[in-house]
Structure formats: structure tokens, C-alpha cells
Amino acid sequence: MGEPAPKVKRPRDERLDVFRGLTMLIIFIAHVPANSWNAWIPARFGFSSGAELFVFCSGFASALAFGSTFVRRGWWLGTARILYRLWQVYWAHISLVVALIALAALIDSLFGRADLAAQFGPLVADPERALLGLVTLTWQPDYLDILPIYLVILALIPVAMALRLWHPALPFLMAALLYALVWTEGLNLTGNPWNGAGWFLNPFAWQAIFFIGFFIAMKWLPVPPLRQRRWVIAAAIIVAVSVPFSFWGLLAHWPSGQGLRDLVLPGETEKSQLHPLRILHFLALAYLVLSLIEPWRARLDSGVGHLLILIGRQSLAAFLASIVLARLAGTAADMAGQGGAVVALLNLAGFGAILSVACVVAWFKRSPWSGAGHPVAPRPPADAPVPAASRLREAS
């Protein structure tokens, strides 16, 4: 009986890592309060934002990481792996919130500020309910809702895989039905135990963009070939039309444009419930960007692209670091002033720190201590007899 064939590891798609790395930097910029660079992130030039890119890439990466387990080892082991990842992400979220609470308390004690009350008011006013809401995910502190929606959507993967066993169309039906129920029945989870408000980023809406990425990576959803003239033109038109209704520099001189945008994309629901125009814009932008970079795909892992790949390959650690660093940068900007030089220095320092965290985490993941290494010969005791040959060499 021959030896089993070695497992062939699927090569990484460096485009995925580049975009995940870019998303981490965008998230950092967007989470620094009063950051002037925030006026120039992609969300200011179209309907979709970095959130769509983050969730889409998470869906694509989840298919690569977990989908093959379902296919090779069966539904039960695939589900077990999802549960393990849920455990990891849940505690990452809890640890992140606790770390930010401790950071705010430390800054308050050192500099006499009131960051804890400003950032975690419910915790100060009603600690019992806030702590219970934190561990049950029924309280979503501001700007800390990305990992919780990832938890909910990740838990839907075993459902989608089970439905796929019954009929290939059922996972698509599941995603479409959940998205429709958001818009027709207000399906959501409780994100504020004090007033009953739902999660700001509704996981049952945002699962649509997640599963688009998941279905594409699983090769269940066909995509048009890149650089097709008609598709490039259509995508470019969609992207171009969205700019006048999104860019602040134009809306400042075109008030009716803002009114029209608010009419088509109501501000109170368009992001929370992931308006269809946001999905359409993101897909058009993704197709256009992928088509533009296709000739240089082989050279992505060089220069700035290489740095983004390093960050993208450690996306969870980079995300956690970006949120903590954004809070620190915001405090530093408040104390040092919001001048252009200060903001630029803080943003660049944040980028460097995120890259450093990614590199350190990658080093630990390689487990350098587990290799063979170089054996070190034990030193002889001080009173051990010296061999004759050694005495002759010393004497010469």
C-alpha cells in the first residue's frame, strides 16, 4: 500500500491580503476622532465604504480557511472548526473592549480627562447591565461592532453548508431571505439594553456581502472575467455616478445633491441595513479595481504592496491593534492639537505600529523555537581533566 499523497496547500491570493491590509489602515483612519485624513478615504467618493471591503474579504477568506474543511472532512468537523474560530473571535472582542475601558481609565487618571465616561457612558451609569450586555453582545459600544457581526455571520456558515447538501440553490435563498427580512420585517438583534435599539451594523443585512465573497471563493457563484470591455464600462459608470452624491467637496456646492442622496439612501438605515446601492457600488468598484491591477498582479508582493500583504495576513491582530492605536492617536491629537503636521505624524506612526504588530504576530506564528536549531555542546565541568591534544595546542 503506497504512502498517502502529500497535502497540497492552496496558494494564497495576494490580492486578498493586499485589500485586507488596506482595510486595516482605512479602519485606523476612520476610528481616529476628528482625523482630517478621514475626508479622503474611499467612502467619501462613493456609496460603499471600507466596511463592505472588510466584510467581503472576511467572507472570501472564510471560504478559503473553513470551506475546504467542510468539503474534505465533512459537516461535523467543519462546524467544529467554525465553533473554535467563534471562541477565538468572541474572546478577542471581549478583550478588546476591556483593554479600551482600561486604557480610557488610565488616560483619565494620568491626564485628568473624562474619556471613560465619554466612550463608555452606559458602563459608568449602569455597570451591571452594561457588563451583562457586553458578555452577551446585547450592548454594542460605539465603533466596536465589527467583530460581533463577524461572529453572527460566521455562525451562519454551517447552516449554509448544510443547506448546500440538500440543494445547491438553498444557501443563496438563505442569504436572500435574511436580507429581505431586514427590509420587510426589521429583523435585527438587540444592541442597546436600555432602549432596545438594534445593532448599528445589522448582521442579517451585512451577511449578504459576506456570503457574496464566500460564494465566489467557494466557486458557487460565477463572476465575469476581468477586463471585459462592457463590464468595465458599466462598473465605471456606476462608480462615477456615485461620486457627485458622496464627495463632500461637491456636495458643499450642490445642496440638492445631498437632498437627493438622502432621499435615495436614507441616512438612518442605508448603512445599518446595507442598502442595495451600497452593494452594487462595492461590486462595481471591486470589479473595476481588480481589472485595473490585473496586469500588475504578479508584482503585488513588492514595495507598498508587500507591506500591505504583511498586514493583511494578520488581519485579526492588525484590526485589534488599529482600534487601540486609533484611541491613543485621538487622545494624542486632542492634547497636541489637530494641526496638519500632528495629524500626519500620528497617522503615519499608527500605520507603522500596525505593520510592526503584524510582523511580530507573524514571527510568533512561525514558532521559531520549534525548529531543529543549532545544538550547543555542553561545557565540561571546571575540574574535568584536559585531553593531552588540547594541552599540546595550548602550549604551542
Buried (B, 14 or more C-beta within 10 A) or exposed (E): EEEEEEEEEEEBBBBBBBBBBBBBBBBBBBBBBEBBBBEEBBBBBBBBBBBBBBBBBBBBBBBBEBBEBBEEEEBEEBBBBBEEBBEEBBEBBBEBBEBBBEBBEEBBEEEEBEBBEEBBEBBEEBEEBBEEBBEEBBBBBEBBBBBBBBBBBBBBBBEBBBBBEEEEEBBBEBBEEBBBBBBEEEBBBBBBBEEEEBBBBBBBBBBBBBBBBBBBBBEBBEBEEBEEEEBBEBBBEBBEBBBBBBBEEBBEEBEEBBEEBEEEBEEEBBBBBBBBBBBBBBBBBBBBBBBEBEEEBEEBBEEEBBBBBBBBBBBBBBBBBBBBBBBBBBBBBBEEEEEEEBBEBBBEBBBEBBBEBBEEBBEEEEEEEEEEEEEEEEEEEEEEEEEEEEEEEEEE
